[in-house]
Every structure is written in structure tokens, then in C-alpha cells.
């Protein structure tokens, strides 16, 4: 999911940044250019660090800026189809649950939560089975498998579909001791 990449680029440092250390000015420009961007090859660039100048600056006639070749580290979030991920439910709606996966939310459609039929209970703000034995609500921790990934030009327009129907996936089981404590408190 998360990868630390080493990338190269050319940056234009404008005259107003000439008073700064060149690496700091380059890092500022690279952060503006790359952070929170989406690429099919790299994924979502979360942060940029460690800018190193690789070349002497070049000046283009008629442009007061200097151009430098730079190498830098970028923290990237990228997911692949069939990858098992852990996340927490950020929102439950009629058609499913949105699951926070780092910098982006994935959607578990109501038909992909469990093999049992589930529906949205507006009063509880949860997805529940007919017999009430299983439910999925906000802030619950889950394991899911990525079904499809559609990265677009921005984070909000990108889509990730998840399923929790396979063996070993679904709502995280709490430790037996925690469950017994909750049961005991309910009885009191």
C-alpha cells in the first residue's frame, strides 16, 4: 500500500526564492507540484521529502528563474486488485459502507458486506442482517479485499470497490475478554 519512491524532476525556482537554501526552495516547489496528486503509475502522492539538487542551475533567456534537476523521495499510497486491506468504517449509507484506507475511502456495497442479506437501519445508522445477528456501523474496524480500483485525476473522483464476503474478511473480532466485559456491563 504505502511505498517510499525516489523520483527525479526538473524544478523552476523563481527569483523570489533565491534568498532561500536551494534544496528548501526546490522542496517547496515539489510539494506544491506533487502532494495530493494522483497517478496511475505512482498512486496517490502523500508527501515529498529530501530534495537533492543534481545539476548546476540553468537560466533561460527572458526568464529570471533558475532551473535545476532534482532527486527527491515521495511517500505514495497505491492499492491493487485482490489486495487485502484493513480500514475503519467512516460512513454508513443505504447502499453500503465507506471505509477509510489511508488518504482515500473505499466502498463496500451492501451486497458485498456478508453472504447474508443486509439492509440499512436508519434508526441505528447501521447495516444489519434480517435476524439482527450481524451488523456494520461507523468507526468499526474491518478487513476487506479490493475488487476494483479506478484512479482518476483527483482523489475525490477516484473510486475503490471492496468486498468482505471471502473467508477471513469482515468486521474485526474483538478479544474474547473485551466481549465478556461488554456482556457483563449490559447485564448490570
Buried (B, 14 or more C-beta within 10 A) or exposed (E): BEEEBEBEBEBBBEEEBEEEEBBEBBBBBBBEEBBEBBEEEBBBBBEBEEBBBEEEEEEEEEEEBBBBBBBBBBBBBBBEEEEEBEBEBBEBEEEBBBBBBEBBBBBBBBEBBBEEEBEBBEEEEBBBBEEEEBBBBEEBEBBBBBBEBEBEEEBEEBBBBBBBBBEEBBBEEEEEEEEEEEEEEEEE
